[in-house]
Amino acid sequence: MDTPEIIELFQSIGFTKAKATETAKSAKNASALKEIIEKNSLSERNIDDKKASLVSGLTIQGSKLSDSEKSYIVEAILDGRLKSADQVFAAIKFIDTEGVPLDNENFNKECGVGFLITPEELASKVSDYVSSASISGWEKLSSTISALKGIPDLRWANPLELKNAVEIAFVEAFGDKTANKAKGAEGKPKKSGLDNTSAVLCPSSASSSRSVFEEGFLGKLHKPGENPQIHPRLRDAHLAATGGAVYTRFPPEPNGYLHIGHSKSIFINFGYAAHHGGKCYLRYDDTNPKAEEAQYFESILDIVRWLGYEPWKITYSSDYFQELFDLAVELIKRDKGYICHCTAEEIHEMKGGDVGGPRRACVHRSRPTSESLAEFQKMKDGHYKPGQAILRMKQNLEDGNPQMWDLAAYRVLDAEHHRTGNKWKIYPTYDFTHCLVDSFENISHSLCTLEFVLSRVSYEWLCDTLEVYKPRQSEFGRLNVTGTVTSKRKIRQLVEEGFVCGWDDPRLYTLIALRRRGVPPGAIISFVGALGVSTSTSSIQTVRFDHSVRQYLENTVPRLLMVLSPLKVTIENLPEDYVLMIEKPLHPKIPTLGSTTVPFTRTLYIEADDFRLQDSKDFFRLAPGKTVGLFQAPHPITCTSFKTDSTTGNVIELICRLENSGNVKKPKAFIQWIAEHAPSGSPVRIDETRIFHQLFKSENPLATKPDFKADINPDSLEVIAGALLEVGFWSLAKRALLETKEVNRARTEKALVNKDIASPTNTPSPMPTSEQLIGNECVRFQGLRVAYFALDSDAKVGSLDEGSDVKPGRRDGDMIIINRIVSLKEDAGKGTL
């Protein structure tokens, strides 16, 4: 849709030509933006680029709103009430739930309109919270900040100002952080304040999105015991068993790796229970032995714990196979189940077929219960092969809901079960298992995604038919991420056909891939929490996810000098043995991250792009005869000459003068650099820097015909050899791993206090271990002015396995491989992670 007229229209609302052209590339988004511009006469209203960007964001995120609802938000953007993308998103959530407000008071409050808090007010609120909450010391800094962000009065406070206020309050309450650690942890590795989000604990995860569990969809859920029962005694027994607490469960099928969409379900089920002081099961829905593998069981527990949650109990649907079989027998005895020998095709036709014709009953529906009981026993004994007999529920064929058209309850499967072996020849279906196991486990809130909304009727029908406790199923909108695929079948094709290097390839959006890429678990939880929970499906562009990750990393990871494409610099007026050790902070705004020391010598390396042979007015970095500053170095340098390769003509070395005498004008630009200094191990040479771009070229690869793989971006992986890092990388990496190990060892010991977890009766069962939470990806940093990076799982760094008293550095056999997590800012092409 990128016609000259459309581009001109977008420029009329303040977009640059480049931005207008880029926006016009997506036909769907361009059409929606064009409609908003025309219906609100935006071309005539002289708006700036920032407001135009907010309006553009509205067209994508608010696509389900009506025209009047969109216009209301447009006016709030234009009159200055909504100033940020976060406020616009809050406005979309509010209006999607409440509609256009009759008065602005609630709208303004929910969207942070006019929010203002003075430093004194912020300090007072933080101090009051720290004084009243049960906070033991500096180790609770992260969870305290998260909890404060969940307080409505502080929701829109500047994150950095909030963090600084909390640190000041902690100093007043617990004394200096360094002094406290020296006093209480003598002999332990020094903490660096590095981000260890691999060890996010469940309470902080819950508190970080406090309002999500109190408002909107989740805020309207029933209280335990309010879900109606067919007999009052069932309610009384349920409340007696649970003590009136919230009981939820996360019930994945162990037939593949979890993806980004599952993070929302994990967040909701574990978070809702934690917020209400309840309990959440991790339940494996292992009723299809043909598709289940041990690696998936292990991976699911790893990911749940990595995201910050500890299951109350780990259970399996197979734990209840005998109870389920007994209830299936009872169903037949009540004449609500029958054995059917029809083929799948025949059943499909009896349900109306492809044309949706009249439904008719199966010929076996009216067979005597005694006959069905005998046939069911024959199924159990292995008399039938798969497809020859199934147990169907006798529901209501006249109901308009397909989930009431005599669903299958049991089928014959010729497969060995990973836990029960060959004991069973028949296995219950999801529709039979799900509600009954929820009932067995006294689930108070059965929270699932919207595609199961029709199943609620059959869920409740089965519980009432068998006269067992009936949990309440509630459905929320699922999380979809555009520009990628999350289907297990599709990803398997990509893996098996070599388009990606495995299920954890960082270009994918499986959670193990995001973990390997280096995305912190706290960033995922923050992202999901910010989206809110409603009955609308959230379709989010990958660039929005990356933006959220970028925001999270901004104030949580240290910064290191980095050069991707090194160009040698020799400073001619320094002696060969000159060395100056410079102490530099790891983050200019977060002193708790600590500092590092780097050498400054006669030989440096700068980024090749920071030098040009031909200078220009708009280029402020290095050129022949030009002076530039060196980031955090004491003096600028001036390029006096250069050397070139005799074959290629490329510049291979710059000769510069250090401007360390006389009056030197402050340079207009500062560039990063890294010194050559063998005694300190500088520079750190990176064997591979992996830059990941979008795996697909379009926002909807599944729409590509005839095969979604035709949409694959052939340039989605870029590998750069020979990048350089400052020597502070070694100590940073070692501290990160040591601290992560210490925190997660303590966390795992706490989890194993729970006897149901430490000594499971339903073996084999994966167990919580500290190793599940520790990996190379814990080493994260910002390559200063380059991007955010993490150590890849393929990397070999010998010194990380050595004791804390051994000086870190490069060892024989080391292979330093880093992944780009996200760029420092959104790329114009929206194709880079």
C-alpha positions in Angstrom: 0.0 0.0 0.0 3.1 2.2 -0.1 1.7 4.5 -2.8 3.0 8.1 -3.1 -0.5 9.3 -1.9 -0.4 7.2 1.2 3.2 8.3 2.0 2.2 11.9 1.5 -0.8 11.4 3.8 1.4 10.0 6.6 3.9 12.8 6.2 1.0 15.3 6.6 0.6 14.2 10.3 4.3 14.7 11.1 6.0 11.5 10.0 9.4 11.8 8.2 9.4 10.4 4.7 11.4 7.4 5.9 8.9 6.7 8.7 6.0 7.2 6.4 7.4 4.8 3.9 8.1 2.2 6.5 4.6 2.5 8.0 3.0 2.2 4.5 4.7 -1.2 3.9 2.1 -3.0 6.1 -1.1 -2.9 4.1 -3.2 -3.7 7.2 -1.6 -1.1 9.5 -1.5 1.5 6.7 -5.2 1.1 6.0 -6.1 1.4 9.7 -3.9 4.5 10.1 -5.3 6.1 6.9 -8.9 5.5 8.3 -8.0 7.2 11.6 -6.4 10.2 9.8 -9.3 10.8 7.6 -12.1 10.2 10.2 -10.4 12.6 12.6 -9.1 15.1 10.1 -5.6 14.7 11.4 -3.9 16.2 8.3 -5.4 19.6 9.1 -4.5 19.6 12.8 -0.7 20.2 12.7 0.4 17.4 15.0 4.0 16.6 15.7 5.9 13.3 15.0 5.6 12.1 18.6 1.8 12.4 18.7 1.7 10.9 15.2 3.6 7.9 16.5 1.2 7.4 19.4 -1.7 7.5 17.0 0.1 5.0 14.8 0.5 2.7 17.9 -3.2 3.1 18.6 -4.1 1.7 15.1 -2.1 -1.5 15.9 -2.9 -2.1 19.5 -6.5 -0.8 19.4 -7.7 -2.5 16.3 -10.7 -4.0 18.1 -12.0 -0.7 19.3 -14.9 1.0 17.6 -14.4 4.2 15.6 -15.8 6.4 18.5 -13.5 4.7 21.0 -10.5 5.2 18.8 -11.5 8.9 18.3 -11.7 9.4 22.0 -8.1 8.2 22.5 -7.0 10.2 19.5 -8.3 13.4 21.2 -6.6 12.5 24.4 -3.3 12.2 22.5 -3.8 15.5 20.7 -4.8 17.5 23.8 -1.7 16.2 25.6 -3.4 14.0 28.2 -1.7 10.9 26.8 2.0 11.5 26.4 3.6 8.0 26.2 3.0 4.6 24.5 2.4 3.1 27.9 -0.4 5.6 28.6 -2.0 4.9 25.2 -1.9 1.2 25.9 -3.5 1.8 29.3 -6.2 3.8 27.6 -6.9 1.0 25.1 -7.2 -1.5 28.0 -9.5 0.9 29.9 -11.9 1.6 27.0 -11.8 -2.0 25.8 -13.2 -3.0 29.3 -15.3 0.1 30.2 -16.1 1.8 26.9 -15.9 5.5 26.3 -16.1 7.2 29.8 -19.0 9.5 30.6 -16.6 11.5 32.7 -12.8 11.6 32.6 -12.0 11.0 36.2 -11.5 7.2 36.1 -10.0 7.3 32.7 -7.4 9.9 33.8 -6.6 7.9 36.9 -6.1 4.6 35.1 -4.0 6.2 32.3 -1.8 8.3 34.5 -3.1 11.6 33.0 -1.7 14.5 34.8 0.4 12.3 37.1 2.8 14.3 39.2 4.8 13.3 42.2 7.5 15.4 43.7 10.8 13.9 44.9 9.7 14.6 48.4 6.4 12.8 48.0 8.0 9.9 46.3 10.6 9.6 49.1 7.8 9.7 51.7 5.7 7.0 50.1 8.8 4.7 49.6 9.9 5.3 53.2 6.5 4.5 54.6 6.3 1.3 52.6 9.8 0.2 53.7 8.9 0.9 57.3 5.6 -1.0 57.3 6.5 -4.0 55.1 8.3 -7.1 56.3 11.6 -6.4 54.6 14.7 -8.2 56.1 17.4 -6.3 54.3 19.3 -5.4 51.1 18.5 -8.8 49.6 14.9 -7.7 49.2 15.8 -4.6 47.2 14.5 -6.0 43.8 11.3 -7.4 45.2 10.6 -4.2 47.1 11.0 -2.1 43.9 8.7 -4.5 42.1 6.1 -4.3 44.9 6.2 -0.5 44.8 5.6 -0.5 41.1 2.4 -2.4 41.7 1.0 0.3 44.0 -1.5 2.5 42.0 -0.1 5.8 43.4 3.4 4.9 42.1 2.4 3.1 38.9 3.5 6.1 36.7 6.5 7.2 38.7 9.8 7.4 36.9 11.4 4.0 37.3 14.9 5.3 37.9 13.7 7.9 40.4 11.8 5.2 42.2 14.8 2.9 42.3 17.0 5.7 43.7 14.4 6.5 46.3 14.2 2.8 47.4 18.0 2.7 47.7 18.1 5.8 49.9 15.3 4.3 52.1 17.3 1.0 52.4 20.4 2.9 53.4 18.4 4.6 56.2 16.8 1.4 57.3 19.7 -1.1 56.9 22.8 0.9 56.6 25.3 0.9 53.7 24.9 -2.1 51.3 28.6 -2.9 51.1 29.0 -2.6 54.9 26.1 -4.9 55.5 27.5 -7.6 53.2 30.9 -7.4 54.7 29.4 -7.8 58.1 27.1 -10.6 57.3 28.8 -12.5 54.6 32.5 -12.6 55.4 34.3 -14.9 53.1 31.5 -15.0 50.5 31.9 -13.8 46.9 31.4 -10.1 46.7 28.0 -9.1 45.3 28.0 -6.7 42.5 24.4 -5.8 42.2 24.3 -7.5 38.9 20.9 -8.4 37.5 20.0 -11.9 38.4 16.6 -12.2 37.0 17.1 -15.9 36.6 16.3 -16.0 40.3 13.1 -14.0 40.3 11.0 -15.3 43.2 7.4 -16.0 43.0 6.3 -13.3 45.5 8.1 -10.5 43.6 6.7 -11.8 40.4 3.2 -11.6 41.9 3.6 -8.2 43.5 5.2 -6.7 40.4 1.8 -6.7 38.7 -0.4 -6.4 41.7 -3.2 -4.4 40.0 -3.5 -7.1 37.2 -4.9 -9.5 39.8 -7.3 -7.0 41.3 -8.8 -5.3 38.3 -10.5 -6.2 35.0 -10.9 -9.9 34.1 -9.1 -11.3 37.1 -10.6 -8.8 39.6 -14.1 -10.0 38.6 -13.5 -13.7 39.3 -15.5 -15.4 41.9 -14.3 -16.1 45.4 -13.6 -19.7 46.5 -16.8 -21.4 47.2 -19.0 -19.1 45.1 -18.9 -21.5 42.1 -22.3 -23.2 42.1 -22.5 -27.0 42.8 -25.2 -29.5 42.1 -25.2 -30.5 45.8 -24.3 -28.1 48.7 -22.3 -30.9 50.3 -19.8 -30.7 47.4 -19.1 -27.1 48.1 -18.7 -27.8 51.8 -16.2 -30.6 51.2 -14.2 -28.5 48.8 -13.9 -25.6 51.2 -13.0 -28.0 54.0 -10.2 -29.4 51.8 -8.8 -26.0 50.7 -9.6 -23.9 53.7 -11.2 -21.5 51.4 -7.9 -20.7 49.6 -7.4 -20.1 45.9 -6.3 -23.2 44.1 -5.1 -23.0 40.5 -3.0 -25.1 38.1 -0.8 -24.8 35.1 -1.6 -27.9 33.0 0.7 -28.2 29.9 0.8 -31.1 27.6 4.4 -32.5 27.7 4.6 -32.9 23.9 6.8 -30.0 23.1 8.6 -26.9 24.4 6.7 -24.0 25.8 6.5 -20.8 23.8 6.0 -17.1 24.6 2.2 -17.5 24.6 2.5 -20.0 27.5 4.2 -17.3 29.7 0.9 -15.6 30.0 -0.9 -18.7 31.3 2.0 -19.3 33.7 1.9 -15.7 34.9 -1.9 -15.8 35.4 -2.2 -19.2 37.1 0.8 -18.9 39.4 0.5 -15.2 39.9 -3.2 -15.2 40.7 -2.7 -17.9 43.4 0.3 -16.2 44.9 -1.5 -12.8 45.0 -4.3 -14.4 47.0 -2.1 -16.5 49.2 -3.2 -19.7 47.5 -1.6 -22.6 45.8 -0.8 -23.5 42.2 -0.1 -27.0 40.8 2.1 -27.8 37.9 0.1 -30.6 36.4 1.4 -32.5 33.3 -1.6 -33.5 31.1 0.1 -36.7 30.0 -2.8 -38.6 28.4 -1.2 -39.0 24.9 1.8 -41.3 25.3 2.6 -41.2 21.6 3.6 -37.5 21.7 5.2 -37.3 25.2 9.0 -37.3 25.8 11.0 -37.0 29.0 12.8 -33.9 27.7 9.6 -32.0 27.6 8.7 -32.8 31.3 12.1 -31.5 32.4 12.0 -28.5 30.2 8.5 -27.4 31.4 9.6 -27.5 35.1 12.9 -25.6 34.1 10.9 -22.9 32.4 8.3 -22.5 35.2 11.0 -22.1 37.7 13.1 -19.8 35.4 10.2 -17.5 35.1 10.2 -17.2 38.9 7.6 -19.6 40.2 7.7 -22.7 42.4 4.9 -25.2 42.0 3.0 -26.2 45.2 2.8 -29.7 43.9 3.9 -31.4 40.7 1.2 -33.8 39.5 0.2 -35.8 36.4 -3.1 -36.6 34.9 -1.8 -40.2 34.8 -1.7 -40.1 38.7 -5.5 -40.4 38.4 -5.9 -43.0 35.6 -7.6 -45.5 37.9 -10.0 -42.9 39.3 -10.8 -41.7 35.8 -11.5 -45.2 34.7 -13.8 -45.8 37.6 -15.7 -42.7 36.8 -16.0 -43.7 33.2 -17.6 -47.0 34.4 -19.9 -44.9 36.5 -20.8 -42.7 33.5 -21.8 -45.8 31.6 -23.8 -47.1 34.5 -25.8 -43.8 34.6 -26.5 -44.3 30.9 -24.5 -41.2 30.1 -21.8 -43.1 28.2 -21.7 -45.7 25.5 -19.1 -47.6 23.4 -19.1 -46.6 19.7 -17.5 -48.5 16.9 -18.0 -45.9 14.1 -15.0 -44.5 12.2 -13.9 -40.9 12.6 -15.4 -40.2 9.1 -18.7 -41.6 10.1 -18.8 -39.7 13.3 -18.0 -36.5 11.4 -20.9 -37.1 9.0 -23.3 -37.8 11.8 -22.4 -34.4 13.4 -23.4 -32.7 10.2 -20.3 -33.1 8.0 -18.5 -30.4 6.2 -21.8 -28.7 5.1 -23.2 -28.5 8.7 -26.2 -30.6 7.9 -28.6 -32.2 10.4 -27.1 -34.2 13.2 -28.2 -37.8 13.9 -27.4 -40.2 16.7 -24.9 -43.0 16.4 -26.4 -46.5 16.0 -24.6 -47.5 19.2 -26.0 -44.7 21.3 -29.0 -46.7 22.5 -27.2 -50.0 23.3 -27.8 -51.4 26.8 -25.5 -50.2 29.6 -24.5 -53.7 30.3 -23.3 -54.1 26.8 -21.3 -50.9 26.9 -19.8 -51.9 30.2 -18.6 -55.2 28.7 -17.3 -53.5 25.7 -15.4 -51.0 27.8 -13.8 -53.8 29.7 -12.7 -55.4 26.4 -11.2 -52.1 25.4 -9.2 -52.0 28.7 -8.1 -55.6 28.2 -6.6 -54.8 24.8 -9.2 -56.6 22.7 -9.6 -53.7 20.3 -7.0 -51.9 18.1 -6.9 -48.1 17.9 -9.9 -46.7 16.1 -12.1 -49.8 16.5 -13.9 -48.7 19.7 -14.2 -45.5 21.7 -16.2 -44.5 24.8 -18.4 -41.5 24.0 -20.4 -39.3 26.4 -24.1 -39.3 25.9 -24.7 -35.5 25.9 -27.2 -33.4 23.9 -27.1 -33.6 20.1 -29.7 -30.9 19.8 -27.5 -28.4 21.6 -26.0 -25.7 19.4 -22.6 -26.2 21.0 -20.4 -28.8 19.2 -18.8 -29.6 22.6 -22.1 -31.3 23.5 -22.2 -33.6 20.6 -21.3 -36.8 22.3 -17.6 -36.2 22.8 -15.1 -39.0 23.1 -14.1 -39.9 26.6 -11.7 -42.9 26.1 -9.8 -44.3 23.1 -7.5 -47.2 22.5 -3.8 -46.3 22.0 -1.1 -48.8 21.2 1.8 -47.0 23.0 3.9 -47.3 26.1 3.3 -44.6 28.6 6.3 -43.0 30.1 5.1 -43.5 33.7 2.6 -46.3 33.6 4.4 -48.4 31.0 2.0 -51.0 29.3 -0.5 -51.1 32.2 -3.1 -49.3 30.2 -4.4 -49.9 26.7 -6.9 -47.1 26.9 -6.4 -43.5 27.6 -8.8 -40.7 28.6 -9.3 -37.7 26.3 -8.7 -34.1 27.3 -12.4 -33.4 27.4 -12.9 -36.2 29.9 -9.7 -35.7 31.9 -9.4 -32.0 32.3 -12.5 -31.2 34.4 -12.3 -34.3 36.5 -8.7 -33.9 37.5 -9.5 -30.2 38.3 -12.2 -31.7 40.5 -9.9 -34.2 42.2 -7.4 -31.4 43.0 -10.0 -29.1 44.3 -9.2 -26.3 41.8 -11.1 -23.2 42.7 -10.3 -21.3 39.5 -9.7 -23.2 36.3 -8.1 -20.5 34.2 -7.5 -21.2 30.5 -7.4 -19.5 27.1 -10.4 -18.4 25.1 -10.4 -21.3 22.6 -11.8 -23.5 25.4 -14.8 -21.3 26.0 -17.2 -23.8 24.3 -15.7 -26.6 26.4 -17.0 -24.9 29.6 -20.5 -26.4 28.9 -19.2 -30.0 28.6 -16.8 -29.4 31.5 -19.7 -28.5 33.8 -22.0 -31.2 32.3 -19.6 -34.0 33.1 -19.0 -32.9 36.7 -22.7 -32.5 37.3 -23.6 -35.8 35.6 -21.1 -37.7 37.8 -22.1 -35.5 40.9 -18.6 -34.5 41.7 -17.2 -31.1 42.8 -17.4 -28.7 39.9 -14.6 -26.1 39.5 -15.4 -22.9 37.6 -13.7 -22.5 34.3 -12.9 -18.9 33.2 -11.3 -18.0 29.9 -8.9 -15.2 29.1 -7.5 -14.0 25.8 -4.4 -15.7 24.6 -1.1 -14.0 23.8 0.0 -14.2 20.1 3.2 -12.6 18.8 3.1 -11.6 15.1 6.0 -12.0 12.7 6.9 -15.5 14.0 5.4 -19.0 14.4 4.7 -20.8 17.7 3.0 -23.9 16.4 4.9 -27.0 17.5 4.4 -28.7 14.1 5.7 -25.7 12.2 8.7 -25.3 14.5 9.5 -29.0 14.1 9.6 -28.5 10.4 12.0 -25.6 10.8 14.3 -27.7 13.0 14.2 -30.9 11.0 14.7 -29.1 7.7 17.7 -27.1 9.0 16.2 -23.6 8.9 17.1 -23.1 12.6 19.6 -24.9 14.7 17.2 -26.3 17.3 14.1 -25.6 19.4 16.3 -23.1 21.4 17.5 -21.2 18.3 17.4 -17.5 19.5 15.4 -16.5 16.4 12.4 -18.5 17.7 9.9 -17.5 20.3 10.0 -20.7 22.4 10.8 -19.8 25.9 14.0 -21.9 25.8 15.1 -19.9 22.7 14.3 -16.6 24.5 16.3 -17.8 27.5 19.2 -18.7 25.3 19.1 -15.4 23.5 19.5 -13.8 26.9 16.1 -12.3 27.6 15.7 -12.0 31.4 12.7 -13.9 32.8 11.8 -10.7 34.7 11.4 -8.9 31.4 9.0 -11.5 30.1 6.9 -11.4 33.3 7.0 -7.6 33.2 5.9 -7.6 29.5 3.0 -10.0 30.2 1.9 -8.1 33.3 1.8 -4.8 31.4 -0.4 -6.3 28.7 -3.1 -7.0 31.3 -5.7 -9.8 31.3 -9.0 -9.7 29.4 -11.1 -11.8 27.2 -9.5 -10.3 24.1 -6.7 -12.0 22.3 -3.4 -10.0 22.5 -1.7 -9.9 19.1 1.6 -8.2 19.7 4.4 -7.4 17.2 7.8 -8.7 18.0 9.1 -5.2 18.0 6.9 -4.3 21.0 8.2 -7.3 22.9 11.7 -6.3 22.1 10.9 -2.7 23.2 9.8 -4.1 26.6 12.9 -6.2 27.0 15.0 -3.2 26.1 13.4 -1.1 28.7 13.9 -3.8 31.3 17.6 -4.1 30.5 18.2 -0.4 30.4 18.5 -0.1 34.2 19.4 -3.6 35.2 22.6 -4.6 33.3 26.1 -3.2 33.4 27.7 -1.5 30.4 31.0 -2.5 28.9 33.2 -0.8 26.2 32.8 -2.8 23.0 34.1 -2.6 19.5 32.4 -4.8 16.8 34.8 -4.0 13.9 38.2 -3.0 15.4 40.5 -0.4 13.8 43.9 -0.1 15.3 45.1 3.3 16.7 48.6 4.1 17.7 49.1 7.2 19.9 52.5 8.5 18.7 53.3 10.8 21.6 53.0 8.0 24.2 55.9 5.7 25.1 55.6 2.0 24.3 55.3 1.0 27.9 52.7 3.7 28.9 49.7 2.4 30.8 47.1 4.3 32.8 44.5 2.3 34.7 41.1 4.0 34.6 38.2 3.2 36.9 34.9 3.5 35.2 31.3 2.8 36.5 29.5 -0.2 35.1 26.4 2.0 34.8 26.4 5.8 34.9 23.1 6.0 36.8 23.2 2.9 38.9 26.2 3.0 41.3 25.1 -0.3 42.9 26.2 -2.1 39.8 29.8 -1.2 40.8 32.8 -0.3 38.7 35.6 -1.8 36.7 39.2 -0.8 35.8 40.5 -0.7 32.2 43.9 0.1 30.9 44.7 3.1 28.6 47.9 2.5 26.5 49.7 3.6 23.4 47.8 1.0 21.3 44.0 1.3 21.1 41.2 -0.1 19.0 38.2 1.9 17.9 35.1 1.1 15.9 35.9 1.2 12.2 32.8 3.2 11.5 34.0 5.9 13.8 36.7 7.0 11.2 36.2 8.5 7.8 38.8 9.5 5.2 36.4 12.1 3.9 35.1 14.4 6.6 31.8 16.2 6.5 29.9 18.8 8.5 27.5 16.3 10.0 30.2 13.8 11.0 31.6 14.5 14.4 33.9 11.5 14.9 37.4 10.9 13.7 38.9 11.9 10.4 42.3 13.1 9.2 43.3 16.2 11.2 40.2 15.9 13.4 40.0 15.6 17.1 37.6 13.3 19.0 37.0 12.4 22.6 37.5 8.9 24.0 34.7 7.8 26.3 35.9 8.0 29.9 39.5 8.6 28.9 41.4 11.6 30.3 42.2 13.3 26.9 41.0 13.4 23.3 43.0 12.3 20.3 43.7 13.9 16.9 44.3 11.8 13.8 47.6 12.9 12.2 48.0 10.1 9.6 46.9 6.6 8.7 48.2 3.4 7.0 46.4 1.4 4.3 46.6 -2.1 3.1 48.7 -2.2 -0.1 46.4 -4.7 -1.7 42.9 -3.5 -0.8 43.6 0.2 0.0 41.6 -0.1 3.2 42.7 1.8 6.2 44.3 -0.6 8.7 45.8 1.8 11.3 45.5 5.3 12.5 48.3 7.4 13.9 47.0 9.8 16.5 48.2 12.4 19.0 47.0 12.5 22.6 45.9 16.1 23.3 47.3 16.0 26.9 48.8 19.5 27.0 47.7 23.1 26.4 44.1 24.3 26.0 42.1 21.7 24.1 38.6 22.5 23.0 36.1 20.1 24.2 35.3 17.7 21.4 31.8 17.4 19.9 31.7 13.6 20.1 33.1 10.8 22.2 33.8 7.3 20.8 34.4 4.0 22.5 37.8 2.4 22.6 39.7 -0.6 24.0 43.4 -0.7 24.8 45.9 -3.4 24.0 47.5 -4.5 27.3 48.6 -8.1 27.6 49.4 -8.0 31.4 45.7 -7.2 32.2 44.3 -9.4 29.5 43.0 -6.5 27.4 41.3 -6.7 25.1 38.8 -9.6 25.4 38.6 -11.1 22.0 35.2 -12.4 21.1 35.2 -15.5 18.8 31.6 -15.0 17.6 29.1 -12.3 18.0 25.8 -13.5 16.8 23.3 -10.9 15.5 19.8 -12.2 15.1 17.4 -10.7 12.7 13.7 -11.5 12.3 13.4 -15.1 11.0 10.5 -14.2 8.7 10.1 -11.3 6.3 6.5 -10.6 7.0 4.2 -10.0 10.0 2.1 -13.1 9.1 4.4 -15.8 7.7 1.5 -18.4 7.8 -0.3 -16.4 5.2 2.5 -17.1 2.7 1.4 -19.6 0.0 2.0 -22.4 -0.7 4.4 -22.8 2.3 5.2 -20.5 5.2 8.8 -21.4 4.9 9.0 -19.3 1.7 8.7 -16.3 4.0 12.0 -17.1 5.8 14.5 -14.4 5.8 17.7 -15.8 4.4 19.8 -13.2 6.3 18.3 -13.8 9.7 21.6 -14.7 11.3 24.8 -12.6 11.1 28.0 -13.8 12.7 30.8 -11.4 13.4 34.2 -12.6 14.3 36.9 -10.6 16.1 34.8 -8.1 18.1 36.6 -6.8 21.2 35.4 -6.2 24.8 37.0 -4.4 27.7 38.8 -6.6 30.2 36.0 -6.0 32.8 34.1 -8.7 31.1 35.9 -11.4 33.0 35.2 -10.2 36.5 31.6 -9.2 35.5 30.9 -12.7 34.1 32.3 -14.5 37.1 30.5 -12.4 39.6 27.2 -12.9 37.7 27.6 -16.6 37.7 28.7 -16.8 41.4 25.9 -14.6 42.6 23.3 -16.5 40.5 24.5 -19.8 41.9 24.3 -18.6 45.4 20.8 -17.1 45.1 19.4 -20.1 43.3 21.0 -22.6 45.6 19.2 -20.9 48.5 16.0 -20.7 46.5 16.1 -24.4 45.6 16.8 -25.5 49.2 13.7 -23.5 50.2 11.6 -25.2 47.5 12.7 -28.6 48.6 11.5 -28.0 52.1 8.1 -28.8 50.6 7.9 -32.6 51.1 5.5 -33.1 48.1 8.2 -31.6 45.9 11.3 -33.1 47.6 9.9 -36.7 48.0 7.3 -37.1 45.3 5.2 -40.3 45.4 4.4 -40.1 41.7 7.8 -41.0 40.3 9.5 -40.6 37.9 9.1 -36.9 38.3 11.5 -34.0 37.5 12.9 -32.4 40.6 13.8 -28.7 41.3 17.6 -28.2 41.1 19.6 -25.0 41.3 21.2 -26.0 38.0 17.9 -25.5 36.2 18.2 -21.8 36.9 21.9 -21.3 36.0 23.2 -20.9 32.6 25.6 -18.8 30.5 22.7 -16.5 29.7 23.0 -15.1 33.2 25.9 -13.1 31.9 24.3 -10.0 30.4 25.6 -6.6 29.5 25.2 -3.7 27.3 28.0 -3.3 24.8 28.3 0.5 25.2 26.4 2.2 22.3 26.3 -1.1 20.4 23.5 -3.4 21.8 22.6 -5.7 24.7 24.3 -9.1 24.8 24.4 -12.3 26.7 26.8 -15.3 26.8 25.6 -18.1 24.5 25.2 -21.7 25.7 27.8 -22.8 23.1 30.4 -20.6 24.8 33.2 -22.2 26.8 34.6 -19.9 29.5 36.9 -21.9 31.8 37.4 -19.4 34.5 33.7 -19.4 35.3 34.0 -22.8 36.8 36.9 -21.9 39.0 36.7 -20.8 42.6 36.0 -17.2 43.6 39.6 -16.7 44.7 41.0 -17.5 41.3 41.5 -14.5 39.0 39.3 -14.8 36.0 40.6 -14.5 32.4 41.0 -16.4 29.2 42.0 -20.1 29.5 43.1 -22.7 26.9 40.1 -24.0 25.0 37.9 -21.0 25.7 35.4 -20.1 23.0 33.7 -16.7 23.7 30.3 -16.6 21.9 27.8 -13.9 22.6 24.2 -13.3 21.4 22.6 -10.0 20.8 19.5 -9.8 23.0 18.1 -6.7 21.5 19.5 -3.6 19.8 19.8 -0.3 21.7 16.8 1.1 19.8 14.2 -0.1 17.4 15.7 -0.5 13.9 14.0 1.4 11.1 13.4 -1.9 9.3 11.9 -3.5 12.4 13.8 -6.6 11.5 16.4 -6.8 14.1 16.2 -8.3 17.6 
